[in-house]
Amino acid sequence: MMDLTTHQEWLVRFYRSRQWYQYSPFIRLNFLTEEVGELSRAIRAIEIGRDHPGEADRTSADLTANLEEELGDVLDQVLILSHKFGVNPERLLAASEQKLRARFDESGI
């Protein structure tokens, strides 16, 4: 299994090779918004379904695979944004945990 920093490094190389990395953080934020919309659609399909005549019924496995794909796409956009601002993704995880522990006094969890 890959850690976030290793994946971020690979992702930056991949995006640069495709000439996708040069987009500004402001434009990249729009890509993130697009991916969050696709994630929303994937979750809706799982939670309440989609009653759309142009779409075939999907199996539970298909729905889960789509959810995982969209979660990965959102994560990739966050990793690219964090790289553009020089923020280490492992630090993001540590800072998030620290903030929640301090905010809710959950040091023992």
N, C-alpha and C positions, 0 to 999 in steps of 0.2 A: 504494500500500500504506500502511496505517495503522501508526503507531508505538504502543507500549504505553500511553504517557501519554494520547494522543489517544483511544484506544479506552477507556481507563479513565474519562476524563471523560464520554464519550458513555454508557458503561455506567451510571455513577452517575446521570446524568440520566434514563436509561431506567428504571432500578430505582426511582428516586424517583417517576416518573410513574405507575408501577404499584403504588406503596405497598409495594414489596419491600425498600427500602433500610433501613427502620427496624428490621429484625430485628437482634438483638444478634450480636456476633461468635461467641458460643457457639452460637447457633442456626445462624448462617451456616456454622459448621464442620460441622454436621450435613448441611447442603446439599452442602458440598464432599465429605463422605464418601459421600453418595448418588451424586454425579457420578463419583467415583473407582470406585465399584462398577459403574456403567454403562460406564466406560472399560475396566474389567477384563473385562466381558462382551464388549465389542467386540474386545478383543485376543484373548480366548479364541476367538471366532468365526473370527478370521483364522488363529491359530496352530494350533489343534487341531479347530476346527469345533464345531458344536452338533448333537447327534443328538437332536432334540426333535420328536416327531410333530406338534406344533401349529404348527411354524414351517416356512415354505417355504424352499427353497434360495435362497441369495442369491449374486449375482454378485460377482466380485472388486471391481468398481467400487462396488457397493452396500456391501460390507464396508469399503472404504477411505473412502467418504463418511461412514459411521457412525462410523468411527474419528476422522475429522477433526471431526465434530460433537461427539463426547464429549471430545476433547482441548480444543476450544474452550470447552465447558461448564466443565471443570475450571479452565482458565485464567481464565474470567470470575469464578468463585468466589474464586480467589486474588486477582484484581484488586480485587474488592469488599472482601475482608478487608484487603488492604494499604491501601486508601483509608480504611477505618474506623480504622486505626491511624496514618494520616498518613504512610505509607511510599510513596515514589515508586517506581513499578515499574521505571524505568530504573536506579535505585539498586540494586534487587534484582539485576538482571542484572550490574551492575558488581561488587557485593559477592560474588556467587557466583563470578564469574571470578577475582576477587582471592583469595578463600579457596582455590580449587583450585590456582591458580598457587603460592601460598605453601605450601600443604600438600604439594604434589608437586614443588616446585621446577621448575616448567614455565614460567619467564619467557620463554623463547625461542619458544614456540608462538604 
